[in-house]
Each structure stands twice: as structure tokens, then as C-alpha cells.
Amino acid sequence: MSQIKDITKEYTNGEVTVVWRPRMCMHSTKCFKGLPQVFDVQKRPWVNAEGASTSEIIAQINKCPSGALSYYLNAEGKPEEGVHLGEIVQMEASKNGPFLMKGNLRIINSDGETIEKQGMTALCRCGASGNKPFCDGSHKKSGFEG
């Protein structure tokens, strides 16, 4: 398994909390290209939840292909930990990129570690990821076609 720590960071504007799990990121750049006033990789912290309206932030997070970015509405409270399995999982092979899985997943890696994910997850298809089984964008550098 990857040596990347399973870190979760949260940023809030009072209405919505942006949740970032860097281990899941495939570096698609959709976040900072789509809403640079909130997502700015040149700043620390790189997420400014005050930079746009709650609806704009939610719309941009919903475009995150890997699920590294998610959110919860503060009025509804933080969702409970863990994933409730039982729903249909949708899997799509992206052109020259990862498998995009949408739904509730339980992934058991070769070390026996169990990772539960909800929402969108990008899984490596090229074999070059340094964060297996997750995509880290290495397919772009390796020239993967498929």
C-alpha cells in the first residue's frame, strides 16, 4: 500500500464544510481550475471556504472525479463514519485514465487493510500510481492508453 498517510482535512464557511482527503486525489485539477477563489494550490491552507457561496462550492465539489473532495452541510451535521453497503456501484473506465467508481465501496488491499469509501472513487487502471489502488494522475505521465 502507498506510504501516503490517510489524512482528512476540513474547512468551513459556517454553512458547509469542505472535506479533503489527499490520499484519494488523482490531480485532475478540476477544483482549482473551476473555482480558484476557493481552491488555490499556491496558498496554505489551499482551501478557502469563504471564497465563494455555499452553492458554488457544492457544485464544484460535485465535479471532483476522485472523491478526494466532499462536503457536508453544517446544519445537518457531520455524516457518520463508515459506509453503508448495499447499493449498486457504478463503474466507468475513463478514456486513457482511471476506473471511476460511484457508490459505496469496501476496498481490501493486499495487506488486508480495509478502506470504505462513499461517493466517487478513482482507481488506478494503468499500474503506474504511487498510491495504489487509487489513481494519482500517473497515467498522464506514463502515456497510458485504454
C-alpha positions as CSV (number, residue, x, y, z in Angstrom):
1,M,0.0,0.0,0.0
2,S,1.1,3.6,-0.5
3,Q,3.1,5.3,2.1
4,I,0.8,8.3,1.9
5,K,-1.0,8.9,5.2
6,D,-4.8,8.7,5.3
7,I,-5.2,12.4,6.3
8,T,-8.6,14.2,6.3
9,K,-8.8,18.0,6.5
10,E,-11.9,20.1,6.9
11,Y,-12.6,23.7,6.0
12,T,-15.8,25.5,6.7
13,N,-17.6,28.8,5.9
14,G,-20.2,28.2,8.7
15,E,-22.8,26.7,6.3
16,V,-20.8,24.0,4.5
17,T,-17.7,22.0,5.5
18,V,-15.3,21.0,2.7
19,V,-13.7,17.7,3.4
20,W,-10.4,16.9,1.7
21,R,-8.7,13.5,1.7
22,P,-5.4,14.0,-0.2
23,R,-4.8,10.2,-0.4
24,M,-7.8,10.0,-2.8
25,C,-6.7,12.8,-5.1
26,M,-5.9,12.0,-8.7
27,H,-4.8,15.6,-9.5
28,S,-7.4,16.2,-12.2
29,T,-7.1,20.0,-11.4
30,K,-10.9,20.5,-11.8
31,C,-11.2,22.0,-8.3
32,F,-8.7,24.9,-8.7
33,K,-9.4,25.5,-12.4
34,G,-13.1,25.6,-11.8
35,L,-13.2,27.6,-8.6
36,P,-9.8,29.2,-8.0
37,Q,-11.1,31.7,-5.4
38,V,-11.8,28.6,-3.1
39,F,-9.2,26.1,-4.3
40,D,-5.7,27.6,-4.6
41,V,-2.7,25.2,-4.5
42,Q,-0.3,28.1,-4.1
43,K,-1.8,29.1,-0.7
44,R,-1.8,27.5,2.7
45,P,-4.4,26.4,3.6
46,W,-5.2,25.7,0.0
47,V,-9.0,25.7,0.6
48,N,-10.7,29.0,1.4
49,A,-14.3,28.1,2.2
50,E,-15.1,31.8,2.4
51,G,-14.1,32.4,-1.2
52,A,-17.5,31.6,-2.8
53,S,-21.1,30.9,-2.0
54,T,-22.0,27.6,-0.5
55,S,-23.9,26.6,-3.6
56,E,-20.9,27.3,-5.8
57,I,-18.6,25.3,-3.5
58,I,-21.0,22.3,-3.6
59,A,-21.3,22.4,-7.4
60,Q,-17.5,22.4,-7.8
61,I,-17.0,19.6,-5.3
62,N,-19.6,17.5,-7.1
63,K,-17.2,17.7,-10.2
64,C,-14.3,16.1,-8.3
65,P,-13.8,12.8,-10.2
66,S,-11.8,11.0,-7.4
67,G,-13.9,11.8,-4.4
68,A,-10.9,13.5,-2.7
69,L,-13.2,16.5,-2.1
70,S,-16.6,16.0,-0.4
71,Y,-18.7,18.2,1.8
72,Y,-21.5,18.2,4.4
73,L,-23.9,20.9,5.4
74,N,-23.2,22.0,8.9
75,A,-26.9,22.3,9.8
76,E,-27.3,18.6,9.0
77,G,-24.2,17.6,11.0
78,K,-21.2,15.6,10.1
79,P,-22.1,12.3,8.5
80,E,-21.5,9.2,10.5
81,E,-18.2,7.4,9.8
82,G,-18.2,4.3,7.7
83,V,-20.1,3.3,4.6
84,H,-23.4,1.5,4.5
85,L,-23.1,-1.0,1.7
86,G,-25.9,-2.5,-0.3
87,E,-26.5,0.0,-3.1
88,I,-25.5,-0.6,-6.7
89,V,-22.0,0.6,-7.6
90,Q,-21.4,2.3,-10.9
91,M,-18.1,1.7,-12.6
92,E,-16.8,3.5,-15.7
93,A,-13.5,3.3,-17.4
94,S,-12.5,6.8,-18.3
95,K,-10.7,7.3,-21.6
96,N,-6.9,6.9,-21.0
97,G,-7.5,7.2,-17.3
98,P,-8.7,5.5,-14.1
99,F,-11.8,3.4,-13.3
100,L,-14.3,5.8,-11.9
101,M,-16.4,4.1,-9.2
102,K,-19.5,5.7,-7.8
103,G,-21.3,4.3,-4.8
104,N,-20.5,2.7,-1.5
105,L,-17.2,0.7,-1.7
106,R,-15.3,-1.5,0.6
107,I,-11.8,-2.0,-0.7
108,I,-9.5,-4.6,0.8
109,N,-5.9,-4.1,-0.2
110,S,-3.2,-6.7,-0.5
111,D,-2.1,-6.0,3.1
112,G,-5.6,-6.7,4.4
113,E,-6.3,-3.1,5.1
114,T,-10.0,-2.2,4.6
115,I,-10.9,1.2,3.2
116,E,-14.5,2.2,3.0
117,K,-15.5,5.0,0.5
118,Q,-18.7,6.7,-0.3
119,G,-19.4,8.7,-3.4
120,M,-16.8,8.9,-6.2
121,T,-13.5,7.0,-6.2
122,A,-10.9,6.8,-8.9
123,L,-9.0,3.5,-9.1
124,C,-5.7,3.1,-11.0
125,R,-6.0,1.3,-14.3
126,C,-2.5,2.0,-15.7
127,G,-0.5,0.4,-12.9
128,A,1.8,3.5,-12.5
129,S,0.1,5.1,-9.5
130,G,2.2,5.7,-6.4
131,N,-1.0,5.5,-4.4
132,K,-2.4,2.1,-5.4
133,P,-5.2,1.1,-5.6
134,F,-6.1,4.8,-6.1
135,C,-5.3,6.9,-9.1
136,D,-2.8,9.7,-8.6
137,G,-2.7,11.0,-12.1
138,S,0.4,9.0,-13.1
139,H,-1.4,7.8,-16.3
140,K,-0.8,11.2,-17.8
141,K,3.0,10.9,-17.4
142,S,3.1,7.2,-18.4
143,G,1.3,7.7,-21.6
144,F,-1.4,5.1,-20.7
145,E,-4.0,4.5,-23.4
146,G,-7.0,2.4,-22.8
